[in-house]
């Protein structure tokens, strides 16, 4: 099990990015959270099988309709097991 810390840059707030990321992560069986950050980015922390995390990263690179992703930063680590589900954090 792996953990990915993902920062998504671009026009990613106000375009249902969090909702669609949660929906995608849940369909992949991942746990963690997604939240808007003060600087206009979206932060995603996801834990689960590495191949499923990579699928989520591919979603983050394009986002939902209306998003304009300019860059995605990813750091991998070991899963902590601290999450029970995947949710939108505020």
N, C-alpha and C positions, 0 to 999 in steps of 0.2 A: 504494500500500500504506500502511496506517495501523497505528498502535499504540494500544491502549487499556489504561489502567491502571484497574482496577476494584476497589473495596472493597465487599464485601457484608456488611451488618449484619443482626443478628437471631439466630435459632436456626439456625445454618448449620454448626456443627461436630457431628460424631457422627451425621449424617443422610445420609451418602454424597454430600455436596455435591461434594467434590473429584472423586470417581470419575465422577459424572454430568456434571460440567463438562468433564472431560477427554474423555469419550465424545462430548459435544455438539460440543466444539471440533474434535475429529478429524473428525467427520462433516461439518463445515463447511470443512475444509481449513485451519484456523488453526494457528499455531505460537505457543508461549509456555509458560506454566506456571500452575498453581493451587496455593495453599498456605494452610494454616491459620496465623493470626497469634496471638500471645500474648493479645491482648485479646478473643478470641472471634470476630473477623471472619475472612473469607476474602479473600485477595488473588488477583486474576487479572490476568495480563499476557498480552495476545493481540495477535498481528500477522497481518495479512492484508487482504483487500478490506474496505472500510468496510461494505458491506451485510451481509457475513458476520459481522463483529464486532457489528453491531447485532442480529443474530439471537442471538448468544451473550449479549448484554446482556439481551435479552428473557427468555432462559432464566434468567439470574441473578436477575431480578426475582421469579421464582416459586420457582426451585430444584426439587429432587426432592421426592417425597412425604415428609412429616415435617419439612421445612424451614419456617421462618416468617421470611421476609425482611421486615425493617422498612425498609430503605433501601439503595440502591445508588448509590455515588459513582463517577463516570466522568470521566477526563481523557483527551483524545485528543492524539496527537502523530504524528510521522513514524516509520515502521517503521525499526528499526535493522538488521534482517536477522541478528541474533545467534542466533536459535533454529533448530534443525534439525527439531524436532517439537513436540508439545504434551505436557507431562508433569506429574505430580504432584510438587511440590517439597517437601522436608522441612526 
